[in-house]
Amino acid sequence: MVSFTDQDRRRIAEAVGAAERGTDAEIVTIVAAKSDSYHDVGLHYAILAMLLVPAGTAVTPVSWIDWWMTLVFGWNASAGLHLLMLLIFAKMIFLFLVVRYALAYMPWRMALTPGSTKVRRVRRRAAELFKSACLGRTKRQTAVLLYLSLAERRAEIVVDEAILAKVDPSEWGEAMTALVSEVRAGRPGEGMAQAVERIGRVLAAHVPALQDNPNEIPDGVIEL
């Protein structure tokens, strides 16, 4: 897991301050260790592993099952079917618990989480944080949230209504590319700063600074 240094924090705050001098908008930067715990993903894998037991038994030739039952319980295992069902049930519980507890280890759970699920969770968390940290905090509805989720190595840019009406979403591509590139290289602080600089250029072109341009939201990065 990459982390932020004091130098990274200063670099980001300085980049935000510099970018905001050229625009009427406020830029908020938030970094989270992860956007979700993905407990449901671990549960889904555990259930899948459990269901593979009866599915595997169903496609196993009867002769193999009879041979195995005889090998384990002997020739006189008259209650073979009942014992088989009991063993299937026991194996289902065993596999469920093994997978469930194995995926309690976050790196494994994160590695097995589909990319599309990560994208949805990061986007949802970004929207939630925008509502709490940005929405309604600027007089002219000109706030921008740059959100980075470290565990997923994904980022989102969420903007207020006034900016959404003026800026095409594709214009944030350069900022996102710079951020993701630096994060993958293990320099998240530099990536955030470079992204803020590029966001500032876009905002200066579409939402330029007015004569009355107060700093309505603190410039420092928020770490969750």
ABEGO torsion letter per residue (X at the ends): XBBBBAAAAAAAAAAAAAAAAABABBBBBBBBABABAGAAAAAAAAAAAAAAAAAAAAABBAAAAAAAAAAAAEAABAAAAAAAAAAAAAAAAAAAAAAAAAAABAAAAAAABBAAAAAAAAAAAAAAAAAAAABGABAAGBBBBBBBBAAAGBBBBBBBAAAAAABBAAAAAAAAAAAAAAAAAGBAAAAAAAAAAAAAAAAAAABBBBABBBBABBABBBBX
